[in-house]
Amino acid sequence: MSDTNGSMAAVWNGSTGQRWVAHAERHDRALAQWGDAVLEAGAPAGVDRVLDVGCGTGALTRAAARMAAGGHTTGVDVNELAIDQARTAAAADGPANVDFAVADAQVHPFAPGALDLAISRFGLMFFDDPDAAFANIGRALAPGGRLAFVCWQPLAVNDWTAVPSAAMAAHVGLPPMVAPGAPGPFSLADPDRIRGLLDAGGFDRVTVDGMDSHMWLGTDPGDAYGFMREMPPVQSMLDGKDPGAVGRAEDALRATMEAAAGPDGVALPARGWVVTARRR
């Protein structure tokens, strides 16, 4: 794998990636509705040759392979542990028409025009050169090939992370600001940026549709608190701060989880974009 985009590869092969894999079932439950939206938008079927970018442990990849039962689906990710787990899951219960590779979609030498569909569930926001990444994915698609993915709308309208962060920030301050467009969960929050990247990458017939849902965070407030407390953004807010302030921030985080509890567990509003396009 090229050193290009190496900073993100380091992140996802470090503690962040390890934590993601350890909580894979939780993430798949929390993001299931977003994966369903990708599959509905991309509509894998028949003999489609499908690429899942940033596939994680492969739940979406395997679902797409089952829908395109006469074709083949490949999942790629820079997270080596996630790919290992994806391969293990596929070996255990299929389907047979799926494989996985440790690869950076920004630079990987995909065969030109070899794919019918590229999909992603929150896997396209972490490229250090998104222009190069979308162009590379575009070249892998045959003319008329489809692209379907989901990404987050701005942080301010995603209560699942904004509300806990604001509650804690009252005691420990805001985390360092990330430059607009820098690799991270909200790098594709601006729909005009999405359209520009796709146009430059060789795509047309672009649609960017809003989707409102909820992010499931845990079975009960204690479970949700334990999960959120381990999240890297929360840890970065609390690390090195005055112990008393940290305790008050932790109490505030617990309170937000308690306030968000309902009959199906703890959930907070989430907003994303469902994006589709065609290769010119």
Secondary structure, DSSP 4 states (H G I P E B T S, - for coil): --STTHHHHHHHTTHHHHHHHHTHHHHHHHTHHHHHHHHHHH---TT-EEEEET-TTSHHHHHHHHHTTTSEEEEEES-HHHHHHHHHHHHHH--SSEEEEE--TTT--PPTT-EEEEEEES-SS--S-HHHHHHHHHHHEEEEEEEEEEEE--GGG-HHHHHHHHHHHHHH-PPPPPPTT-SSTTTT--HHHHHHHHHHTTEEEEEEEEEEEEEEEESSHHHHHHHHHTSHHHHHHHTTS-HHHHHHHHHHHHHHHHHTEETTEEEEEEEEEEEEEEE-
